[in-house]
């Protein structure tokens, strides 16, 4: 097991070095290169969400950078990531409810209160450790 959500441990980056560099300096350079090539466009209205691919950065990084360029410089209190389960078939959606995600660029805290609220309000959301 990589982590225990119930104890609020840190989930390790299991694909660093495969789908993106595991070196902080190499990853930062790759992301900066993608962002430098992306153009920020004028958008009417407020951006409420981004739909961004999550394949290996070599394949999807530039496309993702075009999306992230649109919110560059903005501040967000909470970010919700939604992705598919590659490892297990589940009904509904799995919520990482406590702890942290370790990345080559640092550690990201999970908003435990929001995760618990999602699961309390809607049966669609639950804890599915095999899906992560």
C-alpha positions as CSV (number, residue, x, y, z in Angstrom):
1,X,0.0,0.0,0.0
2,X,1.4,3.4,-0.9
3,X,-0.5,5.3,1.8
4,X,-3.4,5.2,4.2
5,X,-5.9,7.9,3.7
6,X,-7.5,7.3,7.0
7,X,-4.3,8.2,8.8
8,X,-3.7,11.2,6.5
9,X,-0.4,10.0,5.2
10,X,1.4,11.2,2.1
11,X,0.7,9.6,-1.3
12,X,3.9,9.1,-3.2
13,X,4.2,10.1,-6.9
14,X,4.1,6.6,-8.4
15,X,4.6,7.7,-12.0
16,X,7.3,10.3,-11.6
17,X,10.1,9.5,-13.9
18,X,7.8,7.7,-16.3
19,X,5.1,10.1,-17.4
20,X,6.9,13.3,-16.3
21,X,10.4,14.0,-14.9
22,X,11.1,13.0,-11.3
23,X,13.8,15.7,-11.0
24,X,12.3,19.0,-9.7
25,X,14.6,21.1,-11.9
26,X,13.9,19.0,-15.1
27,X,10.1,19.0,-14.4
28,X,10.1,22.8,-13.7
29,X,12.1,23.4,-17.0
30,X,9.7,21.2,-19.0
31,X,6.6,23.0,-17.6
32,X,8.2,26.4,-18.1
33,X,8.9,25.5,-21.7
34,X,5.4,24.4,-22.3
35,X,4.0,27.6,-20.7
36,X,6.3,29.8,-22.7
37,X,4.9,28.5,-25.9
38,X,1.2,28.8,-24.8
39,X,-0.8,31.9,-25.6
40,X,-3.1,33.6,-23.2
41,X,-6.4,34.6,-24.9
42,X,-9.0,37.1,-23.9
43,X,-12.1,35.3,-22.6
44,X,-15.5,36.7,-22.1
45,X,-16.8,35.7,-18.7
46,X,-15.3,33.8,-15.8
47,X,-13.4,30.6,-16.0
48,X,-15.1,28.1,-13.8
49,X,-13.3,24.9,-14.8
50,X,-10.5,23.6,-17.1
51,X,-10.6,20.3,-19.0
52,X,-7.0,19.2,-19.3
53,X,-5.5,15.9,-20.6
54,X,-3.4,13.8,-18.3
55,X,-1.3,11.6,-20.5
56,X,2.5,11.7,-20.2
57,X,3.8,15.2,-20.3
58,X,5.7,14.4,-23.5
59,X,2.4,13.8,-25.2
60,X,-0.1,16.1,-23.4
61,X,2.0,18.8,-21.7
62,X,1.7,21.4,-24.4
63,X,-2.1,21.0,-24.7
64,X,-2.4,21.3,-20.9
65,X,-0.2,24.4,-20.9
66,X,-2.7,26.2,-23.2
67,X,-5.4,25.6,-20.6
68,X,-3.3,26.5,-17.6
69,X,-2.0,29.7,-19.3
70,X,-5.6,31.0,-19.2
71,X,-5.5,31.0,-15.4
72,X,-1.9,32.0,-14.9
73,X,-1.5,34.5,-12.1
74,X,-5.0,33.8,-10.6
75,X,-5.4,32.6,-7.0
76,X,-7.6,29.6,-6.0
77,X,-8.3,28.5,-2.4
78,X,-9.3,25.0,-3.5
79,X,-8.7,23.0,-6.7
80,X,-10.7,19.9,-7.4
81,X,-9.0,17.3,-9.7
82,X,-11.3,14.8,-11.4
83,X,-9.8,11.9,-13.3
84,X,-10.6,8.4,-14.4
85,X,-9.7,5.2,-12.5
86,X,-7.1,3.3,-14.5
87,X,-6.7,0.5,-11.9
88,X,-10.2,-0.5,-10.8
89,X,-13.8,-0.4,-11.9
90,X,-15.8,1.5,-9.4
91,X,-19.3,2.9,-9.1
92,X,-19.3,6.6,-8.6
93,X,-16.2,8.6,-7.8
94,X,-13.4,8.0,-5.3
95,X,-12.4,10.9,-3.1
96,X,-8.9,11.2,-1.6
97,X,-10.2,12.4,1.8
98,X,-7.1,13.1,4.0
99,X,-3.4,13.6,3.8
100,X,-1.1,14.9,1.1
101,X,0.1,14.3,-2.4
102,X,3.9,14.4,-2.8
103,X,5.1,15.7,-6.1
104,X,8.6,16.4,-7.4
105,X,7.7,20.1,-7.0
106,X,6.5,19.8,-3.4
107,X,3.7,18.5,-1.2
108,X,0.0,19.4,-1.7
109,X,-2.4,19.2,1.2
110,X,-5.9,17.6,0.7
111,X,-8.9,19.7,1.7
112,X,-10.2,17.1,4.1
113,X,-13.2,19.2,5.1
114,X,-14.4,19.5,1.5
115,X,-13.8,15.8,0.8
116,X,-15.8,14.8,3.8
117,X,-18.6,17.2,2.8
118,X,-18.7,15.8,-0.7
119,X,-19.1,12.3,0.6
120,X,-21.7,13.3,3.2
121,X,-23.9,15.1,0.6
122,X,-23.8,12.7,-2.3
123,X,-23.6,8.9,-2.4
124,X,-21.8,9.2,-5.7
125,X,-18.6,10.1,-3.8
126,X,-16.8,7.5,-1.6
127,X,-13.5,6.1,-0.6
128,X,-12.2,3.5,-3.1
129,X,-8.5,2.8,-2.3
130,X,-8.1,0.5,-5.3
131,X,-9.1,3.3,-7.7
132,X,-6.3,5.6,-6.7
